[in-house]
Structures are given as C-alpha cells and as structure tokens.
Amino acid sequence: MGAYYRRMQSRMGAPKAITATAHKLARIFYRLWTSGEHYTDPGIDVYEQQYRDRILKNLKIKAQAFGLELIPISTPTECVS
C-alpha cells in the first residue's frame, strides 16, 4: 500500500492519493469480508515487479502502434579505455 500511495502521490498529489489508497483498501477489505479469505501481503518487491511489467507491456504496445520494435539492451559493462 505504501508504494501504491507514493506512486499516486507523485502523479496526482497527496489528497487524491489518500483517497485512491483508501478506496483500494476498501476494495481489498470488501473482497476479504465477502469471501472469508485471509489477506497475505505480497510485499513491495512483487508490486514493483508488476508495475515494471505493466509499464514495459504498455511501451511495447505504443512502439507497435508506431511501427517500431523494442529491443532490450544488455546491462552496461565497464568501458575499458
């Protein structure tokens, strides 16, 4: 929830981020209340990975719309001069 709040705060400001986070929390609570499940926090690493995957998927779709292709680059290695 903290990572979600911080991402929303940078995008739309604190008051709206608080409302968005509260709404997300209410949806989680309702789902757990109606289903009787237990909440397990997947952690910030899982959330960040899902966020990166979503961004990459959207970039690929936008690139295809322009007739381009995304090619991943290898990690930069030290340049020896």
C-alpha positions in Angstrom: 0.0 0.0 0.0 2.8 2.4 0.8 4.4 2.0 -2.7 1.0 2.5 -4.3 0.4 5.6 -2.2 3.8 7.1 -3.1 3.2 6.4 -6.8 -0.2 8.0 -6.8 1.1 11.0 -4.7 3.7 11.8 -7.3 1.2 11.6 -10.1 -1.9 13.4 -8.6 -0.9 15.0 -5.3 -1.4 14.0 -1.6 -5.2 14.5 -1.1 -6.2 12.5 -4.2 -3.6 9.8 -3.4 -5.0 9.4 0.1 -8.5 8.9 -1.4 -7.2 6.5 -4.0 -5.3 4.4 -1.4 -8.4 4.4 0.9 -10.5 3.2 -2.0 -8.1 0.4 -2.8 -8.0 -0.6 0.9 -11.8 -0.6 1.0 -12.0 -2.9 -2.1 -9.5 -5.3 -0.5 -11.4 -5.3 2.7 -14.7 -5.9 0.9 -13.3 -8.8 -1.1 -11.9 -10.4 2.0 -15.1 -9.8 4.0 -17.3 -11.4 1.4 -15.0 -14.3 0.6 -13.8 -15.1 4.1 -10.2 -15.3 2.8 -7.1 -14.2 4.8 -5.0 -11.3 3.5 -1.4 -12.0 2.6 0.8 -9.1 1.8 2.8 -10.0 -1.3 5.4 -7.3 -0.5 6.8 -4.3 -2.2 9.1 -6.3 -4.5 6.2 -8.1 -6.1 4.3 -4.9 -6.5 7.3 -3.1 -8.1 7.9 -6.0 -10.5 4.2 -6.0 -11.6 4.5 -2.2 -12.1 7.6 -2.6 -14.3 6.0 -5.4 -16.3 2.9 -3.3 -16.9 5.0 -0.3 -18.0 7.0 -2.5 -20.4 3.9 -4.0 -21.8 2.4 -0.6 -22.5 5.6 0.6 -24.1 5.6 -2.4 -26.4 2.1 -1.7 -27.5 2.9 2.0 -28.1 6.0 1.0 -30.1 4.0 -1.3 -32.3 1.5 1.4 -33.0 4.3 3.5 -34.5 5.7 0.5 -36.3 8.7 0.2 -34.0 10.1 -2.7 -32.0 11.7 -2.6 -28.6 15.0 -4.3 -28.3 16.4 -4.9 -24.8 19.9 -3.8 -24.2 22.4 -5.8 -22.2 23.5 -4.4 -18.9 26.2 -1.8 -19.4 29.7 -3.1 -18.7 32.7 -1.1 -17.6 34.3 0.6 -20.5 38.0 0.0 -20.6 39.9 2.7 -22.4 
